[in-house]
Amino acid sequence: MISTQSNRSALHRKGQNLYSALAKGMLSRKSTIKVIEKDLSLIGTIFELVKHDYPQLYFVDSIQYQTYSDSSVVTVKPVYNAHINNLPSLDQQINAIGQRIISKINTSDAWSILLYFHDSICKTVTYDDIGSDAHTIVGSLLQKRAVCDGISKAFKYFCDLAGIECRIVTGKAKRTYDSFIFENHAWNKVLIQGKWYNVDVTFDLTIGDSDNIRHDYFMV
């Protein structure tokens, strides 16, 4: 699968090198990845950027570090979850869903394609925190139950397959204009004809249903 690597392009050269090393190592399922960077906070930040750019890294939960007092080298150790033992089957199922979605596209209009992706997720996914899988495409695409993290990754996964530049955005959000409570949230940004638009599939999914799909938060 090809990722648009949107987050990498925004980094400085050192950050891009670190991004590439982490992405290559985790996609290759290496047990250790050696990087030249003593700032563990920076490594952790770029790890999250890589995870956002590659929804297929659902088998990576976190990373650990090993530092050396006499060296600037840090050994990064990806923490793989139980899915690492069943990757061929899971990848095949996820790829089949992606190919089925892509095969039904009969237009070159990006706006219409994004609407199709948005509605497809709204029709099939239920907002539900089922555990760690709810934050991945295993939850959104295979189990059909996910939270905003897994839902935004499913949308990016489809965009990557279609060659549409898409980013996952994390931050704070509130559901209603009269609410004073902000919660952690994840949604998407897409680039169409040089302009970025917000797409929040999760909010539309939770205010509507499969028979009455809402588009309040589509291409805002």
N, C-alpha and C positions, 0 to 999 in steps of 0.2 A: 504494500500500500504506500502511496506517496502522500507525504504531508506537505502543506504549503510552508511550514516552518516560519510562520509569520513573526513569532517572537524573536527568532534568531536575528532577523534583519534589523531589529531595533537596538541590538546590543553593540557595544564597542568591540574592538578586535579581540581583546583578551576574553571577553564574555562569549563571543562567537566561538572561539576555540574551545572553551570549557563546555559550551552547549553541545558542540559537535562531538566531543569526547564522551559526554554522558549519554547522548542519544545513540551513538554508535554502539557503545558498550551495553546499554540496556536492551536495545533491539537485537543484539547478538547474544543476549542472556548471559553475559559474562558475570563471574562471581566477584571479580574485583576490577576497578577502573582506576588507573593511576592518572592524576592530574597535577599540574604545577600551579597550586593556588592555596595559600594559607588561610584565606578568609572563608571560614566554614559557613558563615551566613550567606555569602555570595553563592557558594556551591548549592546551598539549600534553595535559594531563590531561583537559580537557573534550573535546578531539578524540577521545580514546579512548572516553570515555563515549558520545559521539554514534555512533561506529562500533559500539559494543555494542548501542545501541538501534535501529540501522537496519542490519539484515543486508544490505539491498539496496544498501548503499554498497560493494559488492565491487570496484568500479572505482577506489576511492581507496586508495592505498598509504600515503601519509604527507602531511605538510604542511611547507612551508618558510615562512620569515618575512622580512619586510623592515621594518626599524625606521627611525625618523627622530629625529634628535637634538633637534629643536625641537618635537616633537609627541608626544602620548600615543597617537596612532593607530598601529596595526600592520597591515601588509598581509599577510594569510595567503594563501599560494599552495598549493592542493591539488595533490598529485602524483598524477596519474591514470595508471593502468596501461594496457596494450594493450586491455583489455576496453572502454575508452571508445569504441573504433571499431566495436564490434559490440553495443552495448547493446540496440537493439530486438529482435534475435534472442534474445539471452541472457535479457532480461527476459521475453520471451514464453514461453520454455522453462521458466523458473523459475516463472512465474505458472501455467502449465499444471499443473506438478507440485503446487503449492500448492492449486489448485482441485480437482484430482483427490483429494487427501488430504481436504480439507474436505468434498467431496461425499459421502464415505463415512461421515461421522459421522451416526449415527442415535440419538443420546442427548443429553440436556442435562446429564448428570452430568459435571462438570469432571474428576473423578478418572479416569473411564473415558476421556475424551477425551485426557487427558495420557498415559495408558497406551498408547493407540492411537498417538499421536505417537512416543512412546519406542520402541515395538515396530517401527513402520514404519521408523525410522532404523536400528535394530539389524538388521533384515532386509536392508537395501539398501546400507548403507555399510560399507566396509572401512577400518580404521584404517591410514593410510599417509601418510607425509610426501612428497607429490608436488611440493613447491615452494610458492610463494606461494598458489596456488589451494587448497591443503589447509587454509588458514586462513579460507576464505570459503564461502559457499553455492554458489559455482560448483563447488568441489571436492566438497562433501557431497551436493548435490542433482543436479548434472549429471554429474560425473565419478565419483561414488559412491566417492570415496577422499578422506579428510580426517583431520586431527588434531583434538584436543579443541576448538580454537578454531572450526574450521569446523562441527564437529558441534553444538556449543552454539548456534551461530548458526542452524543449520537448525531446531533445536528451538524457538528463539525465533521464528523466521519463522512456523512453524505456529501457535504460541501467539498471535501478533499477529493472524493471520487469524481465529482463533477468538475473539478478544476476551478472552483470559486474560492477566492481568498476569504478565509473566515478565522476569527480569533475567539477564544473563550475569555471572557472578562469576569473577574471576581471582585466583589466589593460589598457594599451595604445597600439594601433596598427596602422599601416599604410597599405593601400591597395596595393601600388605598391612600388617597390624597389627605384624608382626615386623620390618618394614623401618625402617631409620633414615635412609633417603635420601628427601628431599623434592624434588619437581620442580615446575617451572612448570606450571600446569594451569588449565583453564577448565571451568566447569559452569554449571548454571542454578539459579535460585530461582524458585518460582512462588507466587502468593498465592491461597489457597483459603479462603474463609469467614473472612477476617481473620487467617489464619495462614500463615507462610512455610514452604515445604518445599524441600529440596534435591533436585535431579534430576541425576544424573551419567550421561548416556547413554553417554559414552565408556567409563567403567569397566565398565558392564554389557555393552557391546558387545565389549570386549576379553577379558572372562572367560567369555563365552558364544559362541554362534554363531547363524546364522540359523535353525537347526533347534532350538536349545535356548537361548532367550532368557532371560537372567538379570535379576532385578529387585532385586538386593542394594542398589543405590544409587538406587532409585526412591522418591520422596516420603519421604525420610529427615528 
